[in-house]
């Protein structure tokens, strides 16, 4: 949806060609994060939790109503090789000099990670820098302290 400053819907940009109101869970992209890139475009990222459907993203130019589909398989595979055993990208934001992604843990993999990369990592997925930071303390393996709870307590 494209909203005005009073949050009224003034236009929209369709991302998927489904006639139903809801995309079937088995094929939905699970777009969990959105950020504004340094050139004032929108970057939507799939969670990466189910390949190939969730290893995707969109780069959107709202003022021109242009959208570009992004395959993120290479980058997401590199995240797994860098020690994130279960991907679940739930947040992103642009920071000076790069992009910060938040990977949320779950009961099977109770580790929250922040991922630092370049602000245009999707353009060079093979070589984009990757740094990870563990966040939160998990003393009880029966409970999961999710990244939102860690950051916003």
Backbone as JSON Lines, residues from 0, in Angstrom:
{"i":0,"aa":"X","n":[0.83,-1.18,0.0],"ca":[0.0,0.0,0.0],"c":[0.88,1.25,0.0]}
{"i":1,"aa":"X","n":[0.46,2.25,-0.69],"ca":[1.11,3.55,-0.67],"c":[0.15,4.48,0.07]}
{"i":2,"aa":"X","n":[0.66,5.09,1.14],"ca":[-0.17,5.92,2.01],"c":[0.25,7.37,1.92]}
{"i":3,"aa":"X","n":[-0.71,8.26,2.23],"ca":[-0.34,9.67,2.35],"c":[0.09,9.94,3.79]}
{"i":4,"aa":"X","n":[0.38,11.19,4.11],"ca":[0.89,11.52,5.45],"c":[-0.16,11.32,6.55]}
{"i":5,"aa":"X","n":[-1.43,11.16,6.18],"ca":[-2.49,10.87,7.16],"c":[-2.82,9.38,7.2]}
{"i":6,"aa":"X","n":[-1.99,8.58,6.54],"ca":[-2.12,7.12,6.48],"c":[-3.34,6.65,5.7]}
{"i":7,"aa":"X","n":[-3.81,7.47,4.77],"ca":[-4.88,7.05,3.87],"c":[-4.26,6.36,2.67]}
{"i":8,"aa":"X","n":[-4.89,5.27,2.21],"ca":[-4.39,4.54,1.05],"c":[-4.63,5.37,-0.2]}
{"i":9,"aa":"X","n":[-3.53,5.65,-0.92],"ca":[-3.68,6.42,-2.16],"c":[-3.33,5.58,-3.4]}
{"i":10,"aa":"X","n":[-2.64,4.45,-3.18],"ca":[-2.27,3.59,-4.3],"c":[-1.73,2.28,-3.73]}
{"i":11,"aa":"X","n":[-1.37,1.36,-4.6],"ca":[-0.77,0.11,-4.15],"c":[0.12,-0.45,-5.24]}
{"i":12,"aa":"X","n":[1.0,-1.35,-4.82],"ca":[1.89,-2.05,-5.75],"c":[1.74,-3.53,-5.43]}
{"i":13,"aa":"X","n":[1.28,-4.3,-6.4],"ca":[1.1,-5.74,-6.21],"c":[2.44,-6.44,-6.38]}
{"i":14,"aa":"X","n":[2.75,-7.34,-5.45],"ca":[4.0,-8.07,-5.53],"c":[3.83,-9.49,-6.07]}
{"i":15,"aa":"X","n":[2.7,-10.1,-5.8],"ca":[2.49,-11.49,-6.2],"c":[1.17,-11.63,-6.95]}
{"i":16,"aa":"X","n":[1.14,-12.48,-7.97],"ca":[-0.07,-12.61,-8.81],"c":[-1.06,-13.66,-8.29]}
{"i":17,"aa":"X","n":[-1.44,-13.61,-7.04],"ca":[-2.41,-14.54,-6.5],"c":[-3.79,-13.89,-6.5]}
{"i":18,"aa":"X","n":[-4.79,-14.65,-6.95],"ca":[-6.14,-14.1,-6.97],"c":[-6.8,-14.16,-5.59]}
{"i":19,"aa":"X","n":[-6.34,-15.1,-4.73],"ca":[-6.88,-15.19,-3.38],"c":[-6.33,-14.03,-2.54]}
{"i":20,"aa":"X","n":[-7.03,-13.74,-1.45],"ca":[-6.57,-12.66,-0.59],"c":[-5.31,-13.05,0.18]}
{"i":21,"aa":"X","n":[-5.16,-14.33,0.5],"ca":[-3.99,-14.8,1.22],"c":[-3.17,-15.72,0.32]}
{"i":22,"aa":"X","n":[-1.86,-15.58,0.38],"ca":[-0.96,-16.46,-0.36],"c":[-0.86,-17.77,0.41]}
{"i":23,"aa":"X","n":[-0.95,-18.91,-0.26],"ca":[-0.82,-20.18,0.46],"c":[0.5,-20.25,1.23]}
{"i":24,"aa":"X","n":[0.43,-20.71,2.49],"ca":[1.6,-20.72,3.37],"c":[2.77,-21.5,2.76]}
{"i":25,"aa":"X","n":[2.49,-22.55,2.03],"ca":[3.56,-23.38,1.48],"c":[4.42,-22.65,0.45]}
{"i":26,"aa":"X","n":[3.91,-21.58,-0.16],"ca":[4.67,-20.86,-1.18],"c":[4.86,-19.37,-0.88]}
{"i":27,"aa":"X","n":[4.39,-18.91,0.28],"ca":[4.51,-17.48,0.56],"c":[5.97,-17.09,0.82]}
{"i":28,"aa":"X","n":[6.31,-15.89,0.45],"ca":[7.7,-15.41,0.58],"c":[8.07,-15.08,2.02]}
{"i":29,"aa":"X","n":[7.11,-14.89,2.89],"ca":[7.37,-14.58,4.29],"c":[8.24,-13.33,4.41]}
{"i":30,"aa":"X","n":[7.79,-12.25,3.77],"ca":[8.51,-10.98,3.82],"c":[8.35,-10.4,5.22]}
{"i":31,"aa":"X","n":[9.39,-10.52,6.02],"ca":[9.33,-10.16,7.43],"c":[10.0,-8.84,7.76]}
{"i":32,"aa":"X","n":[10.81,-8.32,6.84],"ca":[11.51,-7.08,7.18],"c":[11.45,-6.11,6.01]}
{"i":33,"aa":"X","n":[11.53,-4.85,6.37],"ca":[11.55,-3.78,5.37],"c":[12.49,-2.69,5.88]}
{"i":34,"aa":"X","n":[13.24,-2.14,4.97],"ca":[14.11,-1.02,5.33],"c":[14.17,-0.05,4.16]}
{"i":35,"aa":"X","n":[14.62,1.14,4.44],"ca":[14.79,2.15,3.4],"c":[16.27,2.18,3.04]}
{"i":36,"aa":"X","n":[16.58,1.98,1.78],"ca":[17.97,1.97,1.34],"c":[18.51,3.39,1.27]}
{"i":37,"aa":"X","n":[19.82,3.5,1.11],"ca":[20.45,4.83,1.1],"c":[19.95,5.71,-0.03]}
{"i":38,"aa":"X","n":[19.38,5.1,-1.09],"ca":[18.83,5.89,-2.19],"c":[17.31,6.03,-2.1]}
{"i":39,"aa":"X","n":[16.77,5.87,-0.88],"ca":[15.35,6.05,-0.58],"c":[14.42,5.1,-1.32]}
{"i":40,"aa":"X","n":[14.89,3.87,-1.52],"ca":[14.05,2.82,-2.06],"c":[13.7,1.89,-0.9]}
{"i":41,"aa":"X","n":[12.72,1.03,-1.11],"ca":[12.35,0.06,-0.08],"c":[13.0,-1.28,-0.37]}
{"i":42,"aa":"X","n":[13.49,-1.92,0.66],"ca":[14.06,-3.26,0.54],"c":[13.25,-4.18,1.45]}
{"i":43,"aa":"X","n":[12.56,-5.14,0.84],"ca":[11.79,-6.14,1.57],"c":[12.54,-7.46,1.47]}
{"i":44,"aa":"X","n":[12.7,-8.16,2.59],"ca":[13.45,-9.41,2.6],"c":[12.6,-10.55,3.11]}
{"i":45,"aa":"X","n":[12.7,-11.69,2.42],"ca":[12.09,-12.92,2.91],"c":[12.88,-13.44,4.08]}
{"i":46,"aa":"X","n":[12.25,-14.26,4.91],"ca":[12.88,-14.75,6.14],"c":[14.0,-15.74,5.89]}
{"i":47,"aa":"X","n":[14.0,-16.42,4.74],"ca":[15.02,-17.43,4.47],"c":[14.73,-18.75,5.15]}
{"i":48,"aa":"X","n":[13.57,-18.89,5.8],"ca":[13.27,-20.08,6.58],"c":[12.8,-21.28,5.76]}
{"i":49,"aa":"X","n":[12.44,-21.09,4.49],"ca":[12.02,-22.2,3.63],"c":[12.43,-21.9,2.2]}
{"i":50,"aa":"X","n":[13.43,-22.61,1.74],"ca":[13.93,-22.41,0.38],"c":[13.01,-23.15,-0.6]}
{"i":51,"aa":"X","n":[12.75,-22.64,-1.77],"ca":[13.27,-21.41,-2.36],"c":[12.37,-20.2,-2.14]}
{"i":52,"aa":"X","n":[11.15,-20.43,-1.65],"ca":[10.15,-19.36,-1.6],"c":[10.53,-18.19,-0.7]}
{"i":53,"aa":"X","n":[11.22,-18.48,0.38],"ca":[11.54,-17.42,1.36],"c":[12.96,-16.9,1.22]}
{"i":54,"aa":"X","n":[13.66,-17.32,0.18],"ca":[15.01,-16.81,-0.12],"c":[14.9,-15.72,-1.17]}
{"i":55,"aa":"X","n":[13.96,-14.83,-0.97],"ca":[13.68,-13.81,-1.96],"c":[13.53,-12.45,-1.31]}
{"i":56,"aa":"X","n":[13.47,-11.45,-2.14],"ca":[13.24,-10.1,-1.66],"c":[12.75,-9.22,-2.8]}
{"i":57,"aa":"X","n":[12.5,-7.98,-2.48],"ca":[12.05,-6.98,-3.46],"c":[12.79,-5.67,-3.21]}
{"i":58,"aa":"X","n":[13.17,-5.01,-4.27],"ca":[13.69,-3.65,-4.21],"c":[12.64,-2.81,-4.92]}
{"i":59,"aa":"X","n":[12.04,-1.87,-4.21],"ca":[10.86,-1.16,-4.72],"c":[11.12,0.34,-4.78]}
{"i":60,"aa":"X","n":[10.74,0.92,-5.9],"ca":[10.8,2.37,-6.11],"c":[9.35,2.88,-6.04]}
{"i":61,"aa":"X","n":[8.84,3.22,-4.86],"ca":[7.42,3.57,-4.73],"c":[6.98,4.75,-5.59]}
{"i":62,"aa":"X","n":[7.81,5.77,-5.73],"ca":[7.38,6.95,-6.48],"c":[7.21,6.63,-7.97]}
{"i":63,"aa":"X","n":[7.95,5.65,-8.47],"ca":[7.82,5.25,-9.88],"c":[6.95,4.01,-10.04]}
{"i":64,"aa":"X","n":[6.54,3.4,-8.9],"ca":[5.79,2.14,-8.89],"c":[6.54,1.05,-9.64]}
{"i":65,"aa":"X","n":[7.87,1.05,-9.46],"ca":[8.7,0.0,-10.05],"c":[9.13,-0.96,-8.96]}
{"i":66,"aa":"X","n":[9.24,-2.23,-9.33],"ca":[9.66,-3.25,-8.36],"c":[10.58,-4.23,-9.05]}
{"i":67,"aa":"X","n":[11.56,-4.72,-8.28],"ca":[12.53,-5.66,-8.81],"c":[12.65,-6.83,-7.84]}
{"i":68,"aa":"X","n":[12.37,-8.02,-8.35],"ca":[12.45,-9.25,-7.57],"c":[13.92,-9.63,-7.38]}
{"i":69,"aa":"X","n":[14.27,-10.09,-6.19],"ca":[15.66,-10.44,-5.87],"c":[15.7,-11.89,-5.38]}
{"i":70,"aa":"X","n":[16.55,-12.7,-5.99],"ca":[16.86,-14.04,-5.49],"c":[18.0,-13.9,-4.49]}
{"i":71,"aa":"X","n":[17.82,-14.42,-3.29],"ca":[18.83,-14.27,-2.23],"c":[19.48,-15.59,-1.84]}
{"i":72,"aa":"X","n":[19.35,-16.62,-2.67],"ca":[19.88,-17.95,-2.34],"c":[21.36,-17.91,-1.99]}
{"i":73,"aa":"X","n":[22.16,-17.23,-2.78],"ca":[23.62,-17.21,-2.56],"c":[23.96,-16.57,-1.22]}
{"i":74,"aa":"X","n":[23.38,-15.42,-0.94],"ca":[23.67,-14.72,0.31],"c":[23.17,-15.53,1.51]}
{"i":75,"aa":"X","n":[21.96,-16.05,1.43],"ca":[21.41,-16.8,2.55],"c":[22.21,-18.08,2.79]}
{"i":76,"aa":"X","n":[22.7,-18.73,1.74],"ca":[23.54,-19.9,1.92],"c":[24.84,-19.52,2.63]}
{"i":77,"aa":"X","n":[25.39,-18.38,2.31],"ca":[26.6,-17.9,2.99],"c":[26.34,-17.65,4.47]}
{"i":78,"aa":"X","n":[25.14,-17.16,4.81],"ca":[24.81,-16.95,6.23],"c":[24.81,-18.29,6.97]}
{"i":79,"aa":"X","n":[24.27,-19.33,6.35],"ca":[24.26,-20.66,6.96],"c":[25.69,-21.15,7.14]}
{"i":80,"aa":"X","n":[26.53,-20.96,6.12],"ca":[27.93,-21.37,6.21],"c":[28.7,-20.57,7.25]}
{"i":81,"aa":"X","n":[28.2,-19.38,7.6],"ca":[28.82,-18.54,8.63],"c":[28.26,-18.83,10.02]}
{"i":82,"aa":"X","n":[27.57,-19.95,10.18],"ca":[27.17,-20.39,11.51],"c":[25.73,-20.14,11.92]}
{"i":83,"aa":"X","n":[24.9,-19.6,11.05],"ca":[23.49,-19.42,11.39],"c":[22.75,-20.65,10.86]}
{"i":84,"aa":"X","n":[22.54,-21.61,11.75],"ca":[22.03,-22.92,11.32],"c":[20.59,-22.86,10.81]}
{"i":85,"aa":"X","n":[19.77,-21.98,11.36],"ca":[18.39,-21.84,10.92],"c":[18.11,-20.37,10.65]}
{"i":86,"aa":"X","n":[17.9,-20.06,9.38],"ca":[17.62,-18.66,9.02],"c":[16.19,-18.3,9.36]}
{"i":87,"aa":"X","n":[16.04,-17.1,9.88],"ca":[14.72,-16.52,10.14],"c":[14.9,-15.01,10.26]}
{"i":88,"aa":"X","n":[15.17,-14.37,9.12],"ca":[15.39,-12.92,9.1],"c":[14.07,-12.23,9.43]}
{"i":89,"aa":"X","n":[14.05,-11.53,10.54],"ca":[12.82,-10.89,11.02],"c":[12.9,-9.36,11.02]}
{"i":90,"aa":"X","n":[14.07,-8.8,10.76],"ca":[14.19,-7.36,10.79],"c":[15.39,-6.89,10.01]}
{"i":91,"aa":"X","n":[15.32,-5.65,9.56],"ca":[16.45,-5.03,8.86],"c":[16.38,-3.53,9.03]}
{"i":92,"aa":"X","n":[17.54,-2.9,8.98],"ca":[17.58,-1.44,8.98],"c":[18.88,-0.99,8.37]}
{"i":93,"aa":"X","n":[18.83,0.17,7.74],"ca":[20.01,0.78,7.16],"c":[20.77,1.49,8.28]}
{"i":94,"aa":"X","n":[22.07,1.28,8.3],"ca":[22.93,1.94,9.27],"c":[24.05,2.62,8.49]}
{"i":95,"aa":"X","n":[24.78,3.54,9.08],"ca":[25.87,4.18,8.34],"c":[26.85,3.12,7.8]}
{"i":96,"aa":"X","n":[27.02,3.09,6.51],"ca":[27.96,2.17,5.87],"c":[27.45,0.77,5.64]}
{"i":97,"aa":"X","n":[26.18,0.51,5.9],"ca":[25.73,-0.87,5.67],"c":[24.29,-1.12,6.02]}
{"i":98,"aa":"X","n":[24.02,-2.4,6.22],"ca":[22.68,-2.87,6.54],"c":[22.79,-3.83,7.72]}
{"i":99,"aa":"X","n":[21.86,-3.74,8.65],"ca":[21.8,-4.6,9.82],"c":[20.58,-5.49,9.68]}
{"i":100,"aa":"X","n":[20.78,-6.81,9.76],"ca":[19.69,-7.78,9.69],"c":[19.57,-8.45,11.05]}
{"i":101,"aa":"X","n":[18.36,-8.84,11.41],"ca":[18.13,-9.54,12.68],"c":[17.61,-10.94,12.37]}
{"i":102,"aa":"X","n":[18.34,-11.96,12.84],"ca":[17.91,-13.34,12.69],"c":[17.39,-13.83,14.04]}
{"i":103,"aa":"X","n":[16.13,-14.26,14.05],"ca":[15.47,-14.65,15.3],"c":[15.63,-16.15,15.54]}
{"i":104,"aa":"X","n":[16.0,-16.5,16.75],"ca":[16.1,-17.9,17.13],"c":[14.73,-18.52,17.35]}
{"i":105,"aa":"X","n":[14.72,-19.84,17.54],"ca":[13.49,-20.57,17.85],"c":[13.82,-21.69,18.83]}
{"i":106,"aa":"X","n":[12.86,-22.55,19.14],"ca":[13.1,-23.61,20.14],"c":[14.18,-24.58,19.68]}
{"i":107,"aa":"X","n":[14.26,-24.86,18.4],"ca":[15.27,-25.79,17.89],"c":[16.64,-25.14,17.77]}
{"i":108,"aa":"X","n":[16.67,-23.85,17.56],"ca":[17.92,-23.1,17.39],"c":[17.77,-21.79,18.17]}
{"i":109,"aa":"X","n":[17.95,-21.81,19.48],"ca":[17.64,-20.64,20.32],"c":[18.74,-19.58,20.34]}
{"i":110,"aa":"X","n":[19.21,-19.2,19.17],"ca":[20.27,-18.2,19.1],"c":[19.83,-17.04,18.21]}
{"i":111,"aa":"X","n":[19.81,-15.86,18.79],"ca":[19.53,-14.64,18.03],"c":[20.84,-14.08,17.51]}
{"i":112,"aa":"X","n":[20.83,-13.61,16.28],"ca":[22.04,-13.05,15.68],"c":[21.72,-11.74,14.98]}
{"i":113,"aa":"X","n":[22.62,-10.79,15.12],"ca":[22.59,-9.59,14.28],"c":[23.6,-9.84,13.17]}
{"i":114,"aa":"X","n":[23.25,-9.45,11.96],"ca":[24.09,-9.66,10.79],"c":[24.4,-8.29,10.19]}
{"i":115,"aa":"X","n":[25.66,-8.0,10.04],"ca":[26.08,-6.74,9.4],"c":[26.59,-7.07,8.01]}
{"i":116,"aa":"X","n":[26.12,-6.3,7.03],"ca":[26.55,-6.5,5.65],"c":[26.52,-5.16,4.92]}
{"i":117,"aa":"X","n":[26.84,-5.2,3.65],"ca":[26.85,-3.95,2.87],"c":[25.43,-3.52,2.55]}
{"i":118,"aa":"X","n":[25.28,-2.24,2.27],"ca":[23.95,-1.68,2.02],"c":[23.38,-2.07,0.66]}
{"i":119,"aa":"X","n":[24.14,-2.79,-0.14],"ca":[23.65,-3.28,-1.43],"c":[24.07,-4.74,-1.63]}
{"i":120,"aa":"X","n":[24.03,-5.53,-0.56],"ca":[24.54,-6.91,-0.57],"c":[23.93,-7.77,-1.67]}
{"i":121,"aa":"X","n":[22.69,-7.52,-2.04],"ca":[22.0,-8.33,-3.04],"c":[22.63,-8.2,-4.43]}
{"i":122,"aa":"X","n":[23.38,-7.12,-4.65],"ca":[24.02,-6.92,-5.96],"c":[25.3,-7.74,-6.11]}
{"i":123,"aa":"X","n":[25.91,-8.13,-5.0],"ca":[27.15,-8.91,-5.03],"c":[27.1,-9.92,-3.89]}
{"i":124,"aa":"X","n":[26.19,-10.87,-3.98],"ca":[25.94,-11.8,-2.89],"c":[27.12,-12.72,-2.58]}
{"i":125,"aa":"X","n":[27.91,-13.03,-3.58],"ca":[29.06,-13.92,-3.38],"c":[30.14,-13.3,-2.5]}
{"i":126,"aa":"X","n":[30.31,-11.97,-2.59],"ca":[31.42,-11.32,-1.91],"c":[31.02,-10.26,-0.89]}
{"i":127,"aa":"X","n":[29.73,-10.03,-0.71],"ca":[29.3,-9.01,0.26],"c":[29.81,-9.4,1.65]}
{"i":128,"aa":"X","n":[30.3,-8.43,2.41],"ca":[30.81,-8.74,3.75],"c":[29.71,-9.26,4.67]}
{"i":129,"aa":"X","n":[30.08,-10.16,5.54],"ca":[29.15,-10.71,6.54],"c":[29.87,-10.74,7.89]}
{"i":130,"aa":"X","n":[29.28,-10.09,8.88],"ca":[29.74,-10.19,10.27],"c":[28.51,-10.52,11.09]}
{"i":131,"aa":"X","n":[28.65,-11.4,12.06],"ca":[27.52,-11.75,12.92],"c":[27.86,-11.46,14.37]}
{"i":132,"aa":"X","n":[26.83,-11.1,15.1],"ca":[26.96,-10.82,16.53],"c":[25.85,-11.57,17.24]}
{"i":133,"aa":"X","n":[26.2,-12.4,18.21],"ca":[25.19,-13.07,19.03],"c":[24.58,-12.04,19.96]}
{"i":134,"aa":"X","n":[23.28,-12.17,20.19],"ca":[22.61,-11.22,21.07],"c":[21.65,-11.97,21.98]}
{"i":135,"aa":"X","n":[21.63,-11.58,23.23],"ca":[20.78,-12.22,24.22],"c":[21.5,-13.34,24.93]}
{"i":136,"aa":"X","n":[21.01,-13.7,26.09],"ca":[21.58,-14.76,26.89],"c":[20.52,-15.83,27.04]}
{"i":137,"aa":"X","n":[20.9,-17.07,26.77],"ca":[19.95,-18.16,26.9],"c":[20.48,-19.16,27.92]}
{"i":138,"aa":"X","n":[20.11,-18.98,29.18],"ca":[20.56,-19.87,30.24],"c":[19.67,-21.1,30.37]}
{"i":139,"aa":"X","n":[18.42,-21.0,29.9],"ca":[17.46,-22.09,30.0],"c":[17.1,-22.56,28.6]}
{"i":140,"aa":"X","n":[17.52,-23.76,28.22],"ca":[17.3,-24.24,26.85],"c":[15.83,-24.56,26.57]}
{"i":141,"aa":"X","n":[14.98,-24.58,27.6],"ca":[13.56,-24.84,27.36],"c":[12.81,-23.57,26.98]}
{"i":142,"aa":"X","n":[13.46,-22.42,27.12],"ca":[12.83,-21.14,26.78],"c":[13.64,-20.45,25.7]}
{"i":143,"aa":"X","n":[12.94,-19.73,24.85],"ca":[13.61,-18.98,23.78],"c":[13.41,-17.51,24.04]}
{"i":144,"aa":"X","n":[14.49,-16.76,24.16],"ca":[14.4,-15.32,24.27],"c":[14.56,-14.77,22.86]}
{"i":145,"aa":"X","n":[13.47,-14.35,22.26],"ca":[13.5,-13.91,20.88],"c":[14.09,-12.53,20.76]}
{"i":146,"aa":"X","n":[14.61,-12.23,19.57],"ca":[15.37,-11.0,19.35],"c":[14.57,-9.74,19.65]}
{"i":147,"aa":"X","n":[13.27,-9.73,19.36],"ca":[12.44,-8.57,19.68],"c":[12.4,-8.32,21.18]}
{"i":148,"aa":"X","n":[12.33,-9.39,21.96],"ca":[12.32,-9.26,23.41],"c":[13.66,-8.75,23.93]}
{"i":149,"aa":"X","n":[14.75,-9.17,23.28],"ca":[16.09,-8.75,23.68],"c":[16.29,-7.27,23.41]}
{"i":150,"aa":"X","n":[15.89,-6.82,22.21],"ca":[16.13,-5.43,21.82],"c":[15.18,-4.43,22.43]}
{"i":151,"aa":"X","n":[13.95,-4.85,22.73],"ca":[12.93,-3.89,23.13],"c":[12.36,-4.17,24.52]}
{"i":152,"aa":"X","n":[13.16,-4.63,25.45],"ca":[12.68,-4.86,26.82],"c":[12.49,-3.55,27.53]}
